[in-house]
Amino acid sequence: MHPYKNEQGAALVIILIMIVLFSILGLTLGTLNIQSSKLRAIGDNEIQGKMLADLGLLYFQKYTEKNLEDSMVGNEAHQQHVEDTLKNIASPITASQTEDFEKYHQAIKLPGDDKGGFRLAYEIINKGKDSKGNPIPNPVLFKKGETEPSQPYSFAIKLYVVGLPPQLIDASKPEPGIVTSSAIVYINTVPAPFHYALSTPGELRLFGGSNIIGNVAASKLWVGMPYHYREVDSYETPTNTPWKHGPSSGDPSNEPYIEGKVFLPKDQLRVLPKNKVLISGLGEDSNELEGENDKYWVEEYELNSVDITNNFDLRDKGILTPKPLTDANNEVQLSAPSARPYYPGYEPPLLVEGANKAKPLFKGKTVKEYVDEQFAASDSDLDIEANVLEIGEESFSLEEIPAFKSLSYWKSTSESTWKSSKKRLVIHSTSTLGGGSATARLTGNQLNDNNITELFISSNDSNAIATVEMGRKSSFEGGSDTEPFTFSGSIYIKGILDIVGDIKVNGTIYVDGDVNILDIKNLDQQNLVIIASGNINLSDRNEANMNEWINLTAPKLSAFLYSEKQLKLFFVTSFNWINGGIASGSNLEINAKRELDPNLTDEFTGNPSRLTIQFNRRIFEEPIPGLPAGDEFHIDIYDIKYH
């Protein structure tokens, strides 16, 4: 008798079920492994594709900068030659064709069969026109011996780069693992100093809480938390004014902040100890200090190229990043907020090692020589008639300093020399006595209404100084507010320029002398460039009115400022938001202070800087009358995005 005989079949069924389960499990695991491998391959392709897309963007920049030198035919940059150069490596497409890789230029492959490559295409944005559709004339590149100013060339495109890993090199449409990047690219001949928020071919020194939004270029960069300054008396800083020093300890956020790229030669970043300031080294002030103890030639921390490129963490060291991240910090906005760039962010700058990119404005020529050439040209071809232009008293006045005769003024009436749309006004002092000066005061819009596009102001007397004042009439004489000085074109001054209050200038002001700017904002988002052979002084701007600064009602100076001399700028008693850039032909030192926001209790949350310089790329997008074209092409890249 076998009582369990019937149970032998059940064991077989159980074994079969187990085999099926293990088979399913094996297939599932195999499938998951295959899918995981595919996902890993896609992930690897995406990483490689992004690197190849970045490499393609760099390749485009280097190729065009090098090969566009050949587009200078008869000293003109021809649009067609620029496009022909681009078509050697990239294809013109429309926005609807961005996913059709066959419309792109043929793949540019890296050396080797397993390196992959990239494809390039571009969409034309302006084709030699500004944002309003007006044509931008072809430039005449500035060269020694030329006297006529010219408009820089600017050609804006949207560049698309497809990074193609080796196994996807022949892809004709987007596939998993392919990365496409896009960027706005300006191909231009804007002069070298105007491509940065701060630029100097010499040393750049950032002390205290200066706040820089944009790229920076210098031969050497010094940074330190304490600041030092001299109090300003009116327009001038007396030589006997003693130095004052900011706190050597206390507010840890009172140090420079840069959001952007910092272009430096190898081993040229210097960081001062947090309780020291560096005063000596910019020349004339080294012998005017109160005592030997004020000369802080401190022991510096030198960061070599290995540290900069590989192992050195600026944020970890608290350098150029005054707002440190903490474990409890949930900040999403790591960069400076666009509406309030005077508040520092958390991102340190990207240090780029290489040759000094900062250059002076002119090669082999000074600002004085350039201004002299423009005056000589204006005098040689003008048909002079005295007092033919009626100038309203409010719009334009010529003030006589005692013991001097009045100024005289002329305009061009020669239609054979100038087109009817272009007029020139020349103002000379006719004083015959020495030892004084005459002042031309510019207010209102009379010159603009009369279509004057070139203005020349100087003194015929070598012992006299021509002074030009710009602003509203109420800025000088009080009373009700009046219309600001309004002008579009080029202004050439031999003497001193004082800007008080508001102006509305679209163009370039050349000054063979010093420039003093008080409480000014350039109205209506005009493009203003001031180029001086002397010092540029900014003072009394929104002084001690922090609530306006915090509430975004403080005036903003929209301008690019260039001084041929070394510049020392102190921003301790006034608030300054400059939308443009500052450049020096020599050395540049900036001392600024941060303020605790009275509405906030967390010292790392507020702290607006008394000085913020925010680069304005409108200089590539809108023509600036009178700005000379540079002698080389630049490729400026913005808004890089990955798709």
Disulfide bonds with the S-S distance in Angstrom:
none
